[in-house]
């Protein structure tokens, strides 16, 4: 089997708590707890979970913007956090990020030429002004904008157009991996569809790899090949998008899917029933214990590991 483009091995991330929280049992907050993932070239990997579960923390670690407390992240077989600053800087041209807010991620004082060409300047590519402008113009056309837009400023564009500019900036160094952190959540639904179709077209054209982070499950189902579900910093279920959406095994995944609005009035409204905890949660318990209606005594004293179950991976003693 081919070596994955991105391999995440047993990654933990702890943050020191402010002094006002030091009365708690632990002086640190564990944002990620033993994450293991492999993302192959040319595929789209979705990361889903509710707000605060650790999705964006994982994205920042994959981008080498944050360093893990423990664990390793490999990109193309190279350990990102064992590279020298110079080598990491050179490698960065191969992975770029598209942020959530198309208004906040673009510098309003720079023109589009300066914004899109910024990675070229940062990574010290020796291009003349004319070469740089031509390359930016070509990339703007690739994302559905006009080549003459290089002299404009961000305020002259709509939200969807700004996100296209952000995608152009990410693509300007011809990366292998793009990490998209809630990249369409701030856009109108119709504009979301246009941007997602653009991303899929670009993936096919350039053999791009996407790490797609979102809380919108309908978007994830549309664009990804595989999905990992994160709860409280841990992966609780992982598998192909088709299998996970059609036969979710973990109760948390099932809860997320039931929360997705159904626009068909003929379908019965699916409700998440209120959960009455059957057991008291301890440090050794399953992290989902207090929100689970399947919990048994083993869940109180032991946190389940991620194991294979009919082609999917699930961390649950009572998966079905």
Secondary structure, 3 states (H helix, E strand, C coil): CCCCCEEEEEEEEEEECCHHHCCCCCCEEEEEEEEEEEECCCCEEEEECCCCCCHHHHHHHHCCCCCCCEEEEEECCEEHHHCCHHHHHHHHHHEEEECCCCCCCCCCCCEHHHHHCHHHHHCCCCCCHHHHHHHHHHHHHHCCCCHHHHHCEHHHCCHHHHHHHHHHHHHCCCCCEEEEECCCCCCCHHHHHHHHHHHHHHHHHHCCEEEEECCCHHHHHHHCCEEEEEECCEEEEEEEHHHHHHCCCCHHHHHHHHCCCCCCCCCCCCCCCCCCCCCCCCCCCCCCHHHCCCCCHHHHHCCCCCEEECCEEECCCCCC
